[in-house]
Amino acid sequence: MTGPTTDAERGLRCPECDAPLPVDERYVSWCAACDWNVDPGGSDPARGRIEALRHRLAQQHGEQLFAAAHDANRRDRAGVLAVALAVVVHAVSAGTGVAGLLLIVLGWGRGALPIIGGLLLVFAFTLRPRFPGLPDDAPVLRRADAPGLFALIDEAASAAGTRGVDAVVVGTDANAHVTAYGLRQRRLLHIGLTLWEILTPHERVALLGHELGHFAHGDLRHTAVVARALDTLGLWLYFLSPSARPGLAQQFANVVIAPPRWAARGLLSVLDRLTLRSAQRAEYLADETAARIGSSEAAAALMDRLLIVPAAEKALHSEAVTAAGHRGSAARGAATAQLWERLAERVALVPEHEYERLRRVSVLRGHAVDATHPPTHLRRRRVSEGVRHEVSVRCDAERTAAVAAELAAARLALARLTVSAVG
């Protein structure tokens, strides 16, 4: 069985430079010699004013940190200022509660003072720092559930110079991240199967190295003080939002709450800008850890996988629709059980020239995972052109199979959820 006929085989050539177009009709036809039609979709959709500013700053900081590699290992004064500002935010929340308590105690029997105090106490309670728990809508794995997976994580963590995690959450998204949960700030790793399933074993090791690198090197935006301050400022803005269709009383209230709303928005903007450079530095350091643990080659390949995330998401949706369309519970069940394998097979067929096109598009558009990440093409260059690292944490076929078996129940549950969502 032969593959699709390529444009080159049909003798099609670039209309700009007359070079052959060695791509097949399943993908965009473009010229590697002169970049003709390399980005037929044009620029990314328009962003809002704040998001556009964050994107520009992300580009700026990412380029600066890439140009000064040594700077990636040094904290700057902005980080110190960010922590100080976060402490101020928490102090204001605490002060609101203290003021409310004083108004109740000292103003008892003096008109509306206790009522105002009560309102301040309610407001302070609402703004208290929150420590997220484990999700109840996704599979959660403990060490007893997946000893092989946790052993792999522990080995990667040891190589990164930190300890492992206390729980693993498995989702359907094309992402992975680490965070903390509960009052004791236990460590949590989130694995999105749409990303995990399209990676090779050592690309998965590199992914684990990257995420655990955030624990090893520290990430200011993920520290309890700063992260909770960002959450609190978001709540301030929520509660201080003006009424959309105000009456006379609401118009007066909108005027009254405008100054604190502006202050909250300003504080959030300043804290966001102070931590953005630190966040990008943390990403570069985490990438270096990924290269050390999974190899430079696997870390660079991981960056390529990030570029095809939109294609992987579309492929997953297509496979889910196909599975949902099967008649009969047996056929539908079999197709559902193979959902993640089918996704991996489709992504494995993406040719190298499509990856190269996406790399060039990422340079043109300044692709990044989000505004806290440096541009993806710079991250790839950093791990590709830096010190060459070989694999330090190996994941052979036996180990890969053991981890897959431990994830089997979660994979099936999430496959059923994905198929039912489209069916």
C-alpha positions as CSV (number, residue, x, y, z in Angstrom):
1,M,0.0,0.0,0.0
2,T,1.5,3.3,-1.0
3,G,1.1,6.7,0.7
4,P,-0.5,9.8,-0.7
5,T,1.0,11.2,-3.9
6,T,3.2,14.1,-3.1
7,D,3.3,17.4,-4.9
8,A,6.9,16.8,-5.7
9,E,6.0,13.4,-7.4
10,R,3.5,15.3,-9.5
11,G,6.2,17.8,-10.4
12,L,4.6,20.8,-8.7
13,R,7.0,23.6,-8.0
14,C,7.1,26.8,-6.0
15,P,5.5,29.8,-7.9
16,E,8.1,32.1,-6.3
17,C,11.4,30.4,-6.7
18,D,10.6,27.3,-8.8
19,A,11.9,25.0,-6.1
20,P,10.1,21.6,-5.7
21,L,7.3,21.3,-3.1
22,P,8.1,18.1,-1.2
23,V,4.9,17.9,0.8
24,D,1.8,15.6,0.4
25,E,-1.8,16.8,0.0
26,R,-2.7,16.0,3.6
27,Y,-0.7,19.0,4.7
28,V,0.0,22.6,3.7
29,S,2.0,22.9,0.5
30,W,4.9,25.3,1.2
31,C,8.4,26.0,0.0
32,A,11.3,25.3,2.3
33,A,13.6,27.4,0.0
34,C,11.8,30.7,0.2
35,D,9.0,30.1,2.7
36,W,6.2,30.6,0.2
37,N,2.9,29.7,1.8
38,V,4.6,28.7,5.1
39,D,1.9,30.4,7.1
40,P,-1.3,30.5,5.1
41,G,-3.4,31.1,8.2
42,G,-1.8,34.4,8.9
43,S,-1.2,35.8,12.4
44,D,-2.9,34.5,15.6
45,P,-6.4,35.9,16.5
46,A,-6.4,39.4,18.0
47,R,-5.8,39.6,21.7
48,G,-7.3,41.9,24.3
49,R,-5.3,44.9,25.4
50,I,-4.0,43.2,28.6
51,E,-3.3,39.9,26.9
52,A,-1.5,41.6,24.0
53,L,0.7,43.5,26.5
54,R,1.5,40.2,28.3
55,H,2.4,38.6,25.0
56,R,4.7,41.4,24.1
57,L,6.4,41.3,27.5
58,A,6.7,37.6,27.2
59,Q,8.5,37.9,23.9
60,Q,10.7,40.7,25.2
61,H,11.7,38.8,28.4
62,G,12.1,35.5,26.6
63,E,14.5,37.1,24.0
64,Q,16.5,38.9,26.7
65,L,16.9,35.8,28.8
66,F,17.9,33.7,25.8
67,A,20.5,36.3,24.7
68,A,22.0,36.4,28.3
69,A,22.0,32.7,29.2
70,H,23.8,33.3,32.5
71,D,20.9,35.6,33.5
72,A,18.6,32.5,33.6
73,N,20.4,31.4,36.8
74,R,20.0,34.6,38.7
75,R,17.1,36.1,40.6
76,D,16.5,39.8,40.1
77,R,15.1,42.6,42.2
78,A,11.7,42.2,40.5
79,G,11.3,38.9,42.3
80,V,12.0,40.5,45.7
81,L,9.5,43.3,44.9
82,A,6.9,40.8,43.8
83,V,7.1,38.9,47.1
84,A,6.9,42.2,49.0
85,L,3.8,43.3,47.0
86,A,2.2,39.9,47.6
87,V,2.8,40.3,51.4
88,V,1.1,43.7,51.2
89,V,-1.9,42.1,49.4
90,H,-2.3,39.6,52.2
91,A,-1.8,42.3,54.8
92,V,-4.6,44.3,53.3
93,S,-6.9,41.2,53.4
94,A,-5.9,40.5,57.0
95,G,-6.3,44.2,57.9
96,T,-9.8,44.2,56.5
97,G,-10.7,41.4,58.9
98,V,-9.1,43.1,61.9
99,A,-10.9,46.4,61.0
100,G,-14.2,44.6,60.8
101,L,-13.6,42.9,64.2
102,L,-12.7,46.2,65.8
103,L,-15.8,47.9,64.4
104,I,-17.9,45.2,65.9
105,V,-16.3,45.1,69.3
106,L,-15.6,48.8,69.8
107,G,-18.6,50.1,67.9
108,W,-21.2,47.9,69.5
109,G,-24.4,49.9,70.1
110,R,-23.1,52.8,68.0
111,G,-25.3,52.8,65.0
112,A,-24.2,51.1,61.8
113,L,-20.6,50.5,62.9
114,P,-21.1,46.8,63.8
115,I,-23.0,46.2,60.6
116,I,-20.1,47.7,58.6
117,G,-17.7,45.6,60.7
118,G,-19.7,42.5,59.9
119,L,-19.6,43.2,56.2
120,L,-15.8,43.7,56.4
121,L,-15.4,40.4,58.2
122,V,-17.5,38.6,55.5
123,F,-15.4,40.3,52.8
124,A,-12.1,39.4,54.6
125,F,-13.3,35.8,54.9
126,T,-14.1,35.6,51.2
127,L,-10.7,37.0,50.4
128,R,-8.8,34.5,52.6
129,P,-6.0,32.6,51.0
130,R,-7.3,29.4,49.5
131,F,-5.3,26.2,49.1
132,P,-6.9,24.0,46.4
133,G,-7.5,20.4,47.1
134,L,-7.4,17.4,44.8
135,P,-10.0,17.5,42.0
136,D,-13.0,15.3,42.2
137,D,-13.7,15.2,38.5
138,A,-10.5,13.5,37.3
139,P,-8.7,10.3,38.1
140,V,-6.2,10.7,41.0
141,L,-3.3,8.2,41.4
142,R,-1.4,7.6,44.6
143,R,1.8,5.6,45.1
144,A,-0.1,2.4,45.8
145,D,-2.1,2.8,42.6
146,A,0.9,3.3,40.3
147,P,4.2,2.2,41.8
148,G,6.0,2.1,38.5
149,L,4.9,5.6,37.5
150,F,5.9,7.0,40.8
151,A,9.2,5.2,40.7
152,L,9.9,6.9,37.3
153,I,8.9,10.3,38.8
154,D,11.1,9.7,41.8
155,E,14.1,8.9,39.7
156,A,13.5,11.9,37.5
157,A,13.1,14.1,40.6
158,S,16.3,12.8,42.2
159,A,18.2,13.6,39.0
160,A,16.6,17.1,39.0
161,G,17.7,17.6,42.6
162,T,14.3,17.5,44.3
163,R,11.8,15.0,45.6
164,G,8.8,13.5,43.8
165,V,5.2,14.2,44.1
166,D,2.4,13.0,46.4
167,A,-0.3,12.5,43.8
168,V,-0.8,12.4,40.1
169,V,-4.0,13.7,38.4
170,V,-4.7,12.4,34.9
171,G,-6.8,14.6,32.5
172,T,-7.7,14.6,28.8
173,D,-6.0,17.9,28.0
174,A,-2.8,18.5,26.0
175,N,-0.8,19.8,29.0
176,A,1.2,18.9,32.0
177,H,1.9,21.0,35.1
178,V,2.9,20.8,38.8
179,T,1.2,22.5,41.7
180,A,0.6,22.1,45.4
181,Y,-2.6,21.1,47.1
182,G,-4.0,21.3,50.7
183,L,-2.8,23.2,53.7
184,R,0.3,21.1,53.9
185,Q,1.1,22.1,50.3
186,R,1.7,18.6,49.1
187,R,3.0,18.2,45.6
188,L,0.8,17.3,42.6
189,L,1.6,16.4,39.0
190,H,-1.1,16.8,36.4
191,I,-0.7,14.7,33.2
192,G,-2.9,15.5,30.2
193,L,-3.2,12.4,28.0
194,T,-3.6,14.3,24.7
195,L,0.0,15.4,25.3
196,W,1.4,12.3,27.1
197,E,0.1,9.8,24.6
198,I,1.8,11.5,21.6
199,L,5.2,11.4,23.2
200,T,7.9,8.8,23.0
201,P,9.1,7.3,26.3
202,H,12.1,9.6,26.6
203,E,10.1,12.6,25.6
204,R,7.9,11.7,28.5
205,V,10.9,11.6,30.8
206,A,11.9,15.0,29.5
207,L,8.4,16.2,30.2
208,L,8.7,14.9,33.8
209,G,12.1,16.5,34.1
210,H,10.7,19.9,33.0
211,E,7.8,19.8,35.4
212,L,9.9,18.6,38.3
213,G,12.5,21.3,37.4
214,H,9.9,23.8,38.6
215,F,10.2,22.3,42.1
216,A,14.0,22.1,41.9
217,H,14.7,25.6,40.7
218,G,11.7,27.4,42.2
219,D,9.0,29.3,40.3
220,L,8.0,32.5,41.9
221,R,4.4,32.4,40.5
222,H,3.9,29.0,42.1
223,T,5.1,29.9,45.6
224,A,2.3,30.0,48.1
225,V,2.7,33.7,48.9
226,V,2.7,35.0,45.3
227,A,0.2,32.5,43.9
228,R,-2.4,33.2,46.6
229,A,-1.9,36.9,46.2
230,L,-2.7,36.6,42.5
231,D,-5.8,34.6,43.4
232,T,-6.8,37.2,46.0
233,L,-6.4,40.1,43.5
234,G,-8.6,38.2,41.1
235,L,-11.3,37.9,43.7
236,W,-11.0,41.6,44.5
237,L,-11.7,42.4,40.9
238,Y,-14.6,40.0,40.8
239,F,-16.3,41.5,43.8
240,L,-15.6,45.0,42.8
241,S,-16.9,44.5,39.2
242,P,-19.5,47.2,38.3
243,S,-23.1,46.4,37.7
244,A,-23.8,45.8,34.0
245,R,-27.2,47.5,34.0
246,P,-27.2,49.7,37.0
247,G,-30.2,51.5,38.5
248,L,-29.7,54.7,40.5
249,A,-28.4,52.9,43.6
250,Q,-26.1,50.7,41.5
251,Q,-24.7,53.7,39.7
252,F,-23.8,55.2,43.0
253,A,-22.2,52.0,44.1
254,N,-20.3,51.7,40.9
255,V,-18.8,55.2,41.5
256,V,-17.9,54.2,45.1
257,I,-16.2,51.0,44.2
258,A,-14.3,52.4,41.2
259,P,-11.2,53.6,43.1
260,P,-10.6,50.3,44.9
261,R,-11.3,48.4,41.6
262,W,-8.7,50.5,39.8
263,A,-6.3,49.9,42.7
264,A,-6.9,46.1,42.5
265,R,-6.4,46.1,38.8
266,G,-3.2,48.1,39.1
267,L,-1.8,45.8,41.8
268,L,-2.6,42.8,39.7
269,S,-1.0,44.3,36.7
270,V,2.2,45.3,38.6
271,L,2.4,41.8,40.3
272,D,1.9,40.1,37.0
273,R,4.7,42.2,35.3
274,L,7.0,41.7,38.3
275,T,6.7,37.9,38.1
276,L,6.6,37.4,34.4
277,R,10.4,37.6,33.9
278,S,10.9,35.2,36.8
279,A,8.3,32.8,35.3
280,Q,10.2,32.8,32.0
281,R,13.5,32.3,33.7
282,A,11.9,29.3,35.5
283,E,10.8,27.8,32.2
284,Y,14.3,28.0,30.7
285,L,15.8,26.4,33.8
286,A,13.1,23.7,33.7
287,D,14.0,23.1,30.0
288,E,17.6,22.6,30.9
289,T,16.5,20.0,33.5
290,A,14.4,18.3,30.9
291,A,17.5,18.0,28.7
292,R,19.7,16.7,31.5
293,I,17.2,14.0,32.4
294,G,15.6,13.0,29.1
295,S,18.4,14.1,26.7
296,S,18.8,17.2,24.7
297,E,17.3,15.4,21.7
298,A,14.2,14.4,23.6
299,A,13.8,17.9,25.1
300,A,14.0,19.5,21.6
301,A,11.5,16.9,20.3
302,L,9.1,17.8,23.2
303,M,9.1,21.4,22.0
304,D,8.1,20.2,18.5
305,R,5.2,18.3,20.1
306,L,4.0,21.5,21.6
307,L,3.7,23.0,18.2
308,I,1.3,20.2,17.0
309,V,-0.9,20.3,20.1
310,P,-3.8,22.0,18.1
311,A,-3.5,19.2,15.5
312,A,-3.5,16.6,18.3
313,E,-6.6,18.1,19.8
314,K,-8.4,18.0,16.4
315,A,-7.3,14.4,15.9
316,L,-8.6,13.4,19.3
317,H,-12.0,15.0,18.5
318,S,-12.1,13.3,15.2
319,E,-11.3,9.9,16.7
320,A,-13.9,10.5,19.5
321,V,-16.6,11.3,16.9
322,T,-15.7,8.2,14.9
323,A,-15.9,6.0,18.1
324,A,-19.2,7.6,19.0
325,G,-20.6,6.9,15.6
326,H,-20.2,3.1,15.9
327,R,-23.4,1.2,16.1
328,G,-23.7,-1.3,18.8
329,S,-22.2,-1.1,22.3
330,A,-19.5,-3.7,21.5
331,A,-18.1,-1.8,18.5
332,R,-18.4,1.5,20.3
333,G,-16.7,0.1,23.4
334,A,-13.8,-1.3,21.3
335,A,-13.3,1.9,19.5
336,T,-13.4,3.8,22.8
337,A,-10.8,1.5,24.3
338,Q,-8.5,2.3,21.4
339,L,-9.0,6.0,21.5
340,W,-5.5,7.0,22.8
341,E,-3.7,4.5,20.6
342,R,-5.5,5.9,17.6
343,L,-4.5,9.4,18.6
344,A,-0.9,8.4,18.9
345,E,-1.0,6.6,15.5
346,R,-2.4,9.7,13.8
347,V,0.2,12.1,15.3
348,A,3.0,9.6,14.5
349,L,2.2,10.1,10.8
350,V,3.0,13.8,10.8
351,P,6.0,14.2,8.5
352,E,9.1,16.1,9.3
353,H,8.5,18.8,6.7
354,E,5.3,19.7,8.6
355,Y,7.2,20.0,11.8
356,E,9.7,22.2,10.1
357,R,6.9,24.4,8.7
358,L,5.4,24.8,12.2
359,R,8.9,25.7,13.6
360,R,9.1,28.5,11.0
361,V,5.6,29.6,11.8
362,S,6.4,29.7,15.5
363,V,9.2,32.1,14.8
364,L,6.9,34.3,12.7
365,R,4.1,34.4,15.2
366,G,6.2,34.2,18.4
367,H,4.4,31.0,19.5
368,A,4.4,30.3,23.2
369,V,2.4,27.9,25.4
370,D,1.1,31.0,27.2
371,A,2.3,34.4,28.4
372,T,4.4,32.9,31.2
373,H,6.5,30.8,28.8
374,P,9.3,32.1,26.5
375,P,8.8,31.7,22.8
376,T,8.8,28.0,21.9
377,H,11.4,28.4,19.2
378,L,13.8,30.0,21.6
379,R,13.3,27.2,24.1
380,R,14.0,24.7,21.4
381,R,17.2,26.5,20.3
382,R,18.4,26.7,23.9
383,V,18.2,22.9,24.5
384,S,19.4,22.1,21.0
385,E,22.4,24.5,20.9
386,G,23.4,24.3,24.6
387,V,25.4,21.6,26.3
388,R,24.6,18.2,24.8
389,H,23.1,15.8,27.3
390,E,22.4,12.1,27.0
391,V,19.6,10.2,28.7
392,S,20.1,10.0,32.5
393,V,16.8,8.4,33.4
394,R,16.0,5.5,31.0
395,C,12.6,4.3,30.2
396,D,12.8,1.0,28.3
397,A,10.0,-1.0,26.8
398,E,9.3,-3.0,29.9
399,R,9.1,0.1,32.1
400,T,6.9,1.9,29.5
401,A,4.5,-1.1,29.4
402,A,4.3,-1.2,33.3
403,V,3.5,2.5,33.4
404,A,0.9,2.1,30.7
405,A,-0.8,-0.7,32.6
406,E,-1.0,1.5,35.7
407,L,-2.6,4.3,33.7
408,A,-5.0,1.9,31.9
409,A,-8.0,2.4,34.1
410,A,-7.6,6.2,34.0
411,R,-7.1,6.1,30.2
412,L,-10.3,4.1,29.7
413,A,-12.4,6.3,32.0
414,L,-11.2,9.4,30.2
415,A,-11.7,7.9,26.8
416,R,-15.3,7.1,27.7
417,L,-15.8,10.6,29.0
418,T,-14.3,12.1,25.8
419,V,-16.5,9.9,23.5
420,S,-19.7,10.5,25.5
421,A,-19.0,14.2,25.3
422,V,-19.3,14.2,21.5
423,G,-21.8,11.4,21.2
